């Protein structure tokens, strides 16, 4: 199973593609602040039914959080899935 996570900025979501198919997305809003890092607010995460139970959500969360951190964004989690993921993986929190 080959996967990659990309930022689809036009759709305001990080997407995970598995073997070329869209398998899920983590939706976000950006909140720029003068003199501070832009906040990325994760609002909702979903995995397509045919990909559920395969760890795709965790791979999506890890990839999305990595991309956000690499872009210098301040992470704000409102989505329950991302909140739970950050509790288990505090290394992604900033």
MMTF fields as JSON, N, C-alpha, C and O atoms, coordinates in Angstrom:
{
  "mmtfVersion": "1.0.0",
  "mmtfProducer": "UNKNOWN",
  "numBonds": 375,
  "numAtoms": 376,
  "numGroups": 94,
  "numChains": 1,
  "numModels": 1,
  "chainsPerModel": [1],
  "groupsPerChain": [94],
  "chainIdList": ["A"],
  "bondAtomList": [4, 2, 8, 6, 12, 10, 16, 14, 20, 18, 24, 22, 28, 26, 32, 30, 36, 34, 40, 38, 44, 42, 48, 46, 52, 50, 56, 54, 60, 58, 64, 62, 68, 66, 72, 70, 76, 74, 80, 78, 84, 82, 88, 86, 92, 90, 96, 94, 100, 98, 104, 102, 108, 106, 112, 110, 116, 114, 120, 118, 124, 122, 128, 126, 132, 130, 136, 134, 140, 138, 144, 142, 148, 146, 152, 150, 156, 154, 160, 158, 164, 162, 168, 166, 172, 170, 176, 174, 180, 178, 184, 182, 188, 186, 192, 190, 196, 194, 200, 198, 204, 202, 208, 206, 212, 210, 216, 214, 220, 218, 224, 222, 228, 226, 232, 230, 236, 234, 240, 238, 244, 242, 248, 246, 252, 250, 256, 254, 260, 258, 264, 262, 268, 266, 272, 270, 276, 274, 280, 278, 284, 282, 288, 286, 292, 290, 296, 294, 300, 298, 304, 302, 308, 306, 312, 310, 316, 314, 320, 318, 324, 322, 328, 326, 332, 330, 336, 334, 340, 338, 344, 342, 348, 346, 352, 350, 356, 354, 360, 358, 364, 362, 368, 366, 372, 370],
  "bondOrderList": [1, 1, 1, 1, 1, 1, 1, 1, 1, 1, 1, 1, 1, 1, 1, 1, 1, 1, 1, 1, 1, 1, 1, 1, 1, 1, 1, 1, 1, 1, 1, 1, 1, 1, 1, 1, 1, 1, 1, 1, 1, 1, 1, 1, 1, 1, 1, 1, 1, 1, 1, 1, 1, 1, 1, 1, 1, 1, 1, 1, 1, 1, 1, 1, 1, 1, 1, 1, 1, 1, 1, 1, 1, 1, 1, 1, 1, 1, 1, 1, 1, 1, 1, 1, 1, 1, 1, 1, 1, 1, 1, 1, 1],
  "groupList": [{"groupName": "UNK", "atomNameList": ["N", "CA", "C", "O"], "elementList": ["N", "C", "C", "O"], "formalChargeList": [0, 0, 0, 0], "bondAtomList": [1, 0, 2, 1, 3, 2], "bondOrderList": [1, 1, 2], "singleLetterCode": "X", "chemCompType": "L-PEPTIDE LINKING"}],
  "groupTypeList": [0, 0, 0, 0, 0, 0, 0, 0, 0, 0, 0, 0, 0, 0, 0, 0, 0, 0, 0, 0, 0, 0, 0, 0, 0, 0, 0, 0, 0, 0, 0, 0, 0, 0, 0, 0, 0, 0, 0, 0, 0, 0, 0, 0, 0, 0, 0, 0, 0, 0, 0, 0, 0, 0, 0, 0, 0, 0, 0, 0, 0, 0, 0, 0, 0, 0, 0, 0, 0, 0, 0, 0, 0, 0, 0, 0, 0, 0, 0, 0, 0, 0, 0, 0, 0, 0, 0, 0, 0, 0, 0, 0, 0, 0],
  "groupIdList": [1, 2, 3, 4, 5, 6, 7, 8, 9, 10, 11, 12, 13, 14, 15, 16, 17, 18, 19, 20, 21, 22, 23, 24, 25, 26, 27, 28, 29, 30, 31, 32, 33, 34, 35, 36, 37, 38, 39, 40, 41, 42, 43, 44, 45, 46, 47, 48, 49, 50, 51, 52, 53, 54, 55, 56, 57, 58, 59, 60, 61, 62, 63, 64, 65, 66, 67, 68, 69, 70, 71, 72, 73, 74, 75, 76, 77, 78, 79, 80, 81, 82, 83, 84, 85, 86, 87, 88, 89, 90, 91, 92, 93, 94],
  "secStructList": [7, 7, 3, 3, 3, 3, 3, 3, 4, 4, 4, 6, 3, 3, 3, 3, 3, 3, 6, 6, 3, 3, 3, 3, 3, 3, 3, 3, 3, 3, 3, 3, 3, 6, 6, 3, 3, 3, 3, 3, 3, 3, 3, 3, 3, 3, 3, 7, 4, 4, 4, 6, 6, 6, 6, 2, 2, 2, 2, 2, 2, 2, 2, 2, 2, 2, 2, 2, 2, 2, 6, 6, 7, 3, 3, 3, 3, 7, 1, 2, 2, 2, 2, 2, 2, 2, 2, 2, 7, 4, 4, 4, 7, 7],
  "xCoordList": [0.851, 0.0, 0.892, 1.625, 0.828, 1.62, 0.745, -0.352, 1.221, 0.41, 1.267, 2.482, 0.599, 1.253, 0.214, -0.972, 0.7, -0.149, 0.288, 1.477, -0.696, -0.425, -1.367, -2.441, -0.928, -1.761, -2.518, -1.912, -3.821, -4.663, -5.189, -6.296, -4.368, -4.687, -5.973, -6.7, -6.263, -7.496, -8.743, -9.759, -8.67, -9.802, -9.691, -10.581, -8.607, -8.362, -8.375, -9.073, -7.575, -7.5, -6.185, -5.622, -5.726, -4.62, -5.265, -6.205, -4.751, -5.333, -4.349, -3.139, -4.883, -4.063, -4.543, -5.733, -3.583, -3.857, -3.209, -2.034, -3.967, -3.469, -3.529, -4.596, -2.376, -2.277, -2.979, -3.637, -2.828, -3.375, -4.808, -5.285, -5.511, -6.912, -7.014, -6.301, -7.907, -8.148, -8.785, -9.868, -8.101, -8.565, -9.097, -9.806, -8.778, -9.252, -8.717, -7.875, -9.224, -8.807, -8.949, -9.843, -8.046, -8.103, -8.327, -7.451, -9.492, -9.888, -9.345, -9.215, -9.036, -8.459, -8.874, -9.369, -8.652, -8.772, -7.462, -6.874, -7.016, -5.813, -6.209, -7.143, -5.497, -5.741, -4.413, -3.679, -4.106, -2.866, -2.98, -4.042, -1.886, -1.832, -0.571, 0.515, -0.725, 0.431, 1.413, 1.036, 2.669, 3.714, 3.741, 4.5, 2.926, 2.89, 2.744, 2.316, 3.102, 2.919, 1.433, 0.559, 1.168, -0.194, -0.68, 0.041, -1.908, -2.515, -3.236, -3.93, -3.073, -3.846, -4.798, -4.362, -6.085, -7.101, -7.677, -8.35, -7.405, -7.943, -9.385, -9.649, -10.311, -11.73, -12.426, -13.392, -11.95, -12.644, -11.71, -10.944, -11.78, -10.995, -11.928, -12.779, -11.755, -12.581, -11.755, -10.843, -12.112, -11.498, -12.621, -13.679, -12.388, -13.39, -13.674, -12.758, -14.942, -15.333, -14.475, -14.172, -14.087, -13.312, -11.891, -11.192, -11.452, -10.114, -10.125, -9.065, -11.299, -11.398, -10.791, -10.817, -10.25, -9.701, -8.349, -7.914, -7.676, -6.378, -5.26, -4.153, -5.547, -4.541, -4.356, -3.41, -5.259, -5.14, -5.317, -4.612, -6.246, -6.465, -5.217, -4.887, -4.523, -3.287, -2.2, -1.467, -2.086, -1.097, -1.442, -0.553, -2.725, -3.165, -2.821, -2.272, -3.141, -2.846, -1.349, -0.938, -0.534, 0.923, 1.432, 2.239, 0.97, 1.419, 0.973, 1.756, -0.282, -0.815, -0.084, 0.28, 0.128, 0.813, 2.267, 2.799, 2.904, 4.278, 4.345, 5.199, 3.437, 3.415, 3.144, 3.769, 2.219, 1.907, 3.114, 3.449, 3.761, 4.951, 6.058, 6.704, 6.288, 7.34, 7.073, 8.01, 5.804, 5.432, 5.477, 5.228, 5.794, 5.885, 4.544, 4.437, 3.516, 2.177, 2.002, 2.561, 1.235, 0.884, -0.362, -1.396, -0.271, -1.363, -2.392, -2.06, -3.653, -4.798, -5.738, -6.21, -6.008, -6.85, -8.245, -8.417, -9.231, -10.632, -11.273, -12.239, -10.743, -11.245, -10.918, -9.76, -11.911, -11.657, -10.597, -9.835, -10.538, -9.533, -8.131, -7.237, -7.926, -6.605, -6.25, -5.094, -7.222, -6.984, -6.469, -5.466, -7.156, -6.766, -5.393, -4.586, -5.128, -3.833, -2.708, -1.668, -2.913, -1.887, -1.642, -0.517, -2.677, -2.485, -1.58, -0.78, -1.7, -0.868, 0.503, 1.453, 0.61, 1.854, 2.184, 2.107, 2.551, 2.802, 3.972, 4.133, 4.786, 5.92, 5.463, 6.251, 4.2, 3.685, 3.131, 2.945, 2.869, 2.302, 3.369, 4.56, 2.912, 3.881, 3.322, 3.984],
  "yCoordList": [-1.18, 0.0, 1.238, 1.481, 2.016, 3.222, 4.425, 4.563, 5.302, 6.467, 7.722, 7.668, 8.853, 10.143, 11.157, 11.06, 12.127, 13.193, 14.496, 14.811, 15.248, 16.519, 17.587, 17.289, 18.839, 19.973, 20.448, 20.948, 20.295, 20.829, 22.178, 22.272, 23.212, 24.528, 25.105, 25.815, 24.816, 25.323, 24.786, 25.477, 23.567, 22.933, 23.067, 22.62, 23.678, 23.844, 22.495, 22.298, 21.574, 20.257, 19.573, 19.765, 18.777, 17.869, 16.564, 16.081, 15.994, 14.786, 13.633, 13.82, 12.442, 11.24, 10.449, 10.184, 10.087, 9.281, 7.916, 7.827, 6.871, 5.503, 4.866, 4.765, 4.438, 3.855, 4.739, 4.242, 6.063, 7.026, 7.454, 8.392, 6.79, 7.125, 8.0, 7.78, 8.992, 9.817, 8.953, 8.399, 8.845, 7.966, 8.733, 8.157, 10.007, 10.78, 12.19, 12.531, 13.017, 14.419, 14.968, 14.581, 15.881, 16.631, 18.094, 18.731, 18.613, 19.966, 20.989, 20.712, 22.168, 23.206, 24.596, 24.801, 25.546, 26.976, 27.636, 27.269, 28.591, 29.343, 30.671, 31.326, 31.067, 32.32, 33.055, 32.826, 33.942, 34.715, 35.747, 36.331, 35.962, 36.97, 37.79, 37.246, 39.091, 39.964, 39.731, 39.75, 39.511, 39.341, 37.976, 37.762, 37.049, 35.706, 34.689, 35.033, 33.442, 32.425, 32.264, 32.396, 31.982, 31.698, 30.437, 29.444, 30.493, 29.313, 28.489, 29.033, 27.181, 26.262, 25.538, 24.83, 25.725, 25.142, 23.921, 24.044, 22.741, 21.499, 21.358, 21.326, 21.275, 21.29, 19.941, 19.661, 19.107, 17.847, 16.908, 17.338, 15.634, 14.623, 13.499, 13.071, 13.025, 11.898, 10.96, 11.373, 9.68, 8.635, 7.966, 7.67, 7.732, 7.074, 5.675, 4.991, 5.246, 3.969, 2.774, 1.918, 2.704, 1.542, 1.516, 0.512, 2.621, 2.684, 2.662, 2.701, 2.599, 2.602, 1.32, 0.258, 1.453, 0.308, -0.154, -1.26, 0.679, 0.306, 1.241, 1.19, 2.096, 3.03, 4.262, 5.027, 4.455, 5.585, 6.91, 7.878, 6.959, 8.188, 8.62, 9.806, 7.674, 7.999, 8.471, 9.408, 7.836, 8.273, 9.675, 10.499, 9.935, 11.259, 12.302, 13.356, 12.014, 12.964, 13.239, 14.396, 12.194, 12.376, 13.215, 14.124, 12.918, 13.655, 15.1, 15.999, 15.335, 16.695, 17.524, 18.672, 16.951, 17.682, 17.955, 19.019, 17.013, 17.223, 18.363, 19.243, 18.344, 19.413, 20.775, 21.771, 20.818, 22.074, 22.569, 23.752, 21.675, 22.068, 22.539, 23.551, 21.813, 22.188, 23.551, 24.257, 23.925, 25.226, 26.338, 27.499, 25.992, 27.0, 27.442, 28.518, 26.622, 26.959, 26.554, 25.55, 27.327, 27.008, 26.122, 26.528, 24.935, 23.958, 24.203, 24.342, 24.251, 24.337, 23.209, 23.166, 22.313, 21.15, 21.337, 21.423, 21.398, 21.382, 20.045, 19.628, 19.386, 18.088, 17.039, 16.914, 16.29, 15.288, 14.258, 13.812, 13.875, 12.891, 13.46, 12.784, 14.702, 15.33, 15.576, 15.408, 15.971, 16.154, 14.845, 14.841, 13.748, 12.438, 12.023, 11.469, 12.285, 11.921, 12.69, 12.114, 13.986, 14.79, 14.337, 14.427, 13.852, 13.336, 12.119, 11.934, 11.283, 10.082, 10.383, 9.631, 11.481, 11.838, 13.303, 14.112, 13.657, 15.075, 15.688, 16.909, 14.866, 15.405, 16.287, 17.074, 16.156, 16.983, 18.317, 19.232, 18.443, 19.685, 20.777, 20.514, 22.002, 23.109, 24.274, 25.305],
  "zCoordList": [0.0, 0.0, 0.0, 0.959, -1.076, -1.232, -0.893, -1.435, 0.003, 0.38, 0.413, 0.602, 0.225, 0.44, 0.903, 0.587, 1.66, 2.197, 1.545, 1.485, 1.058, 0.388, 0.945, 1.468, 0.814, 1.197, -0.037, -0.985, -0.028, -1.102, -0.593, -0.063, -0.766, -0.213, -0.8, -0.104, -2.053, -2.669, -1.976, -1.902, -1.474, -0.778, 0.741, 1.463, 1.234, 2.674, 3.39, 4.384, 2.845, 3.465, 3.11, 2.032, 4.052, 3.781, 3.341, 3.972, 2.25, 1.698, 1.788, 1.664, 2.004, 1.912, 0.703, 0.532, -0.117, -1.309, -1.108, -0.75, -1.336, -1.202, -2.577, -3.183, -3.062, -4.402, -5.436, -6.35, -5.275, -6.215, -5.961, -6.598, -5.044, -4.763, -3.511, -2.531, -3.554, -2.376, -1.291, -1.48, -0.154, 0.923, 2.12, 2.945, 2.238, 3.376, 3.336, 2.506, 4.257, 4.306, 5.717, 6.47, 6.055, 7.306, 6.92, 6.335, 7.247, 6.854, 7.853, 9.046, 7.337, 8.193, 7.742, 6.634, 8.649, 8.362, 8.78, 9.797, 8.009, 8.361, 8.984, 8.521, 10.035, 10.728, 10.88, 11.841, 9.924, 10.053, 11.166, 11.381, 11.861, 12.918, 12.721, 12.524, 12.777, 12.622, 13.765, 14.937, 13.411, 14.411, 15.072, 16.018, 14.591, 15.179, 14.047, 12.945, 14.328, 13.288, 12.928, 13.785, 11.668, 11.231, 11.928, 12.024, 12.411, 13.061, 12.011, 11.151, 12.08, 11.263, 12.221, 13.129, 12.007, 12.884, 12.176, 11.153, 12.731, 12.181, 12.66, 13.862, 11.713, 12.058, 11.906, 12.616, 10.993, 10.72, 9.967, 9.106, 10.296, 9.591, 9.194, 9.974, 7.968, 7.534, 6.66, 5.943, 6.75, 5.943, 5.166, 5.72, 3.887, 3.051, 3.603, 4.061, 3.561, 4.177, 3.761, 4.591, 2.509, 2.051, 2.61, 2.472, 3.246, 3.824, 5.351, 5.975, 5.954, 7.418, 8.003, 7.38, 9.209, 9.925, 9.42, 9.741, 8.632, 8.063, 8.509, 7.974, 9.488, 9.984, 9.111, 9.301, 8.154, 7.237, 7.981, 7.694, 8.927, 9.691, 10.433, 10.457, 11.035, 11.756, 10.806, 11.122, 9.651, 8.653, 8.145, 7.931, 7.955, 7.534, 8.593, 8.272, 9.847, 10.927, 11.012, 11.097, 10.991, 11.073, 9.908, 10.102, 8.712, 7.539, 7.564, 7.259, 7.925, 7.979, 9.028, 8.773, 10.194, 11.263, 10.902, 11.221, 10.246, 9.786, 8.778, 8.883, 7.798, 6.794, 7.439, 7.074, 8.389, 9.077, 9.869, 9.817, 10.596, 11.355, 10.426, 10.697, 9.327, 8.377, 7.751, 7.379, 7.632, 7.071, 8.115, 7.792, 9.363, 10.416, 10.961, 11.549, 10.773, 11.255, 12.714, 13.156, 13.449, 14.84, 14.805, 14.274, 15.357, 15.281, 16.372, 17.549, 15.948, 16.851, 16.452, 15.315, 17.361, 17.061, 17.643, 18.859, 16.766, 17.185, 16.835, 17.475, 15.835, 15.404, 16.476, 16.874, 16.946, 17.989, 17.606, 18.464, 16.334, 15.917, 16.059, 16.57, 15.613, 15.718, 17.183, 17.571, 17.997, 19.429, 20.041, 20.755, 19.759, 20.303, 19.778, 20.524, 18.516, 17.936, 18.628, 18.947, 18.86, 19.527, 20.961, 21.453, 21.636, 23.005, 23.001, 23.919, 21.97, 21.865, 21.272, 21.488, 20.526, 19.831, 20.072, 19.147, 21.297, 21.619, 20.862, 20.862, 20.219, 19.464, 18.287, 17.764, 17.875, 16.785, 17.27, 16.468, 18.555, 19.109, 19.078, 19.246, 18.86, 18.87, 19.624, 19.747]
}
